[in-house]
Amino acid sequence: MHNYSIRAASPDDLDGARAVMLDTVYRDFHTGYVPRWHADIIDPAAAYLVPARHTLLVALDPADGTVAATGALDARGPAHPPNPRELAERYPSGETAQLRRVYVRPEHRRRGLARRLVDELLAFAAADGGYRSVYLHTDPAIPGAEPFWRSLGKVVHDERETTGGANNVVHFEIPMAR
């Protein structure tokens, strides 16, 4: 068993967390850095460390202490556009905990890190007391992403069914207490 430690990111963890996130958007998403989608990656302190109701978690590699995985949560619901209007209405900012940047470096996958990070994020959301739902979206083309999220929550909108395949985004709601 790998003994990863998971904790709230400190300023000293931000370079490692940013590297995991950027590597993921380049390697797995094949989009690279897109400012309108990824501003939080460039300035994770402003996105996740400063706001009281937001958090960024890191999982540290027990071998060398480097960041092996990330998971974040913020109080911003899905924006319309680009997301469907009904989702923006169903998951309003302030009441919605949105899971973001649950990324695990390839050499650390299949060890339960993403599930542990999500459990910690859900506990953070529940402890906050002001969130009424937990939302996220994922790209089902990313290997393992859709089955992972289906194992934790329910699909609330699959854009592949409504856009004729133009948008490959699946939206989920995750129960706050699992």
JOQUIWO-V565784 format. One record per residue. N is the residue number from 1. RES is the residue in three letters. OMEGA is omega in whole degrees, -180 to 180 (999 if undefined). D_LAST is the distance of its C-alpha to the last C-alpha in Angstrom with 1 decimal. Layout:
((N/RES/OMEGA/D_LAST) (N/RES/OMEGA/D_LAST))
This chain:
((1/MET/179/23.0) (2/HIS/-174/23.2) (3/ASN/179/22.6) (4/TYR/171/21.4) (5/SER/178/21.0) (6/ILE/-180/18.6) (7/ARG/172/19.8) (8/ALA/-179/20.5) (9/ALA/172/23.5) (10/SER/176/26.9) (11/PRO/179/30.0) (12/ASP/-179/31.1) (13/ASP/-169/28.1) (14/LEU/178/28.7) (15/ASP/179/31.3) (16/GLY/179/29.2) (17/ALA/180/26.1) (18/ARG/179/28.6) (19/ALA/178/30.0) (20/VAL/-177/26.7) (21/MET/-180/26.1) (22/LEU/177/29.7) (23/ASP/-179/29.9) (24/THR/-178/26.9) (25/VAL/176/28.5) (26/TYR/-173/31.8) (27/ARG/-173/30.9) (28/ASP/-177/27.9) (29/PHE/-179/28.3) (30/HIS/177/32.1) (31/THR/-169/32.4) (32/GLY/-179/33.3) (33/TYR/176/33.0) (34/VAL/-172/33.1) (35/PRO/-176/33.7) (36/ARG/179/32.2) (37/TRP/-166/28.9) (38/HIS/-179/28.8) (39/ALA/-180/30.4) (40/ASP/179/27.3) (41/ILE/-178/28.0) (42/ILE/180/31.5) (43/ASP/-178/30.7) (44/PRO/179/27.2) (45/ALA/-180/28.4) (46/ALA/-177/29.2) (47/ALA/-169/26.1) (48/TYR/-177/23.5) (49/LEU/-176/25.3) (50/VAL/-178/27.5) (51/PRO/-174/25.3) (52/ALA/-175/23.5) (53/ARG/179/20.3) (54/HIS/175/20.1) (55/THR/172/19.3) (56/LEU/177/20.1) (57/LEU/174/18.7) (58/VAL/171/20.8) (59/ALA/-175/20.5) (60/LEU/178/23.9) (61/ASP/-178/25.8) (62/PRO/-178/26.8) (63/ALA/-174/30.2) (64/ASP/177/31.5) (65/GLY/179/29.0) (66/THR/180/28.8) (67/VAL/-180/25.8) (68/ALA/-176/24.2) (69/ALA/179/21.2) (70/THR/172/20.1) (71/GLY/-177/17.2) (72/ALA/178/17.9) (73/LEU/173/16.7) (74/ASP/-174/19.2) (75/ALA/180/19.9) (76/ARG/174/21.8) (77/GLY/179/20.9) (78/PRO/-179/22.5) (79/ALA/172/26.2) (80/HIS/-19/28.6) (81/PRO/15/30.5) (82/PRO/-178/29.4) (83/ASN/179/26.3) (84/PRO/-178/26.9) (85/ARG/-177/27.8) (86/GLU/177/25.4) (87/LEU/177/22.4) (88/ALA/179/24.1) (89/GLU/-178/24.5) (90/ARG/-176/21.0) (91/TYR/-176/19.4) (92/PRO/175/22.0) (93/SER/-179/22.5) (94/GLY/179/21.6) (95/GLU/-175/18.8) (96/THR/170/16.9) (97/ALA/179/15.1) (98/GLN/176/16.2) (99/LEU/-178/15.0) (100/ARG/169/18.2) (101/ARG/173/20.0) (102/VAL/-173/17.4) (103/TYR/179/20.4) (104/VAL/177/21.2) (105/ARG/-175/24.9) (106/PRO/-177/26.0) (107/GLU/180/27.2) (108/HIS/-178/23.8) (109/ARG/178/21.7) (110/ARG/179/20.1) (111/ARG/177/19.2) (112/GLY/-177/15.4) (113/LEU/-178/16.2) (114/ALA/180/14.6) (115/ARG/178/11.1) (116/ARG/178/11.8) (117/LEU/180/13.1) (118/VAL/178/10.2) (119/ASP/179/7.9) (120/GLU/178/11.0) (121/LEU/178/11.6) (122/LEU/177/8.4) (123/ALA/177/9.5) (124/PHE/-180/12.9) (125/ALA/-180/12.2) (126/ALA/-179/10.9) (127/ALA/180/13.9) (128/ASP/179/16.2) (129/GLY/-177/16.1) (130/GLY/-180/17.8) (131/TYR/177/15.3) (132/ARG/177/14.5) (133/SER/177/12.8) (134/VAL/-174/11.8) (135/TYR/169/14.3) (136/LEU/171/15.9) (137/HIS/-179/18.7) (138/THR/175/19.9) (139/ASP/-177/23.1) (140/PRO/177/22.8) (141/ALA/179/25.9) (142/ILE/-177/24.2) (143/PRO/176/23.9) (144/GLY/-174/20.4) (145/ALA/-176/18.8) (146/GLU/178/18.2) (147/PRO/178/16.9) (148/PHE/-177/14.4) (149/TRP/176/13.1) (150/ARG/179/13.4) (151/SER/-177/11.1) (152/LEU/-174/8.2) (153/GLY/-179/9.4) (154/LYS/177/12.6) (155/VAL/176/16.1) (156/VAL/176/17.7) (157/HIS/177/21.0) (158/ASP/-175/22.7) (159/GLU/177/25.9) (160/ARG/-178/27.5) (161/GLU/-174/28.0) (162/THR/-179/29.6) (163/THR/-179/31.6) (164/GLY/179/33.3) (165/GLY/180/31.6) (166/ALA/178/32.9) (167/ASN/177/29.5) (168/ASN/179/27.0) (169/VAL/177/23.9) (170/VAL/-177/20.6) (171/HIS/-176/18.4) (172/PHE/165/14.7) (173/GLU/-179/12.2) (174/ILE/176/8.6) (175/PRO/-177/6.2) (176/MET/178/6.4) (177/ALA/-180/3.8) (178/ARG/999/0.0))
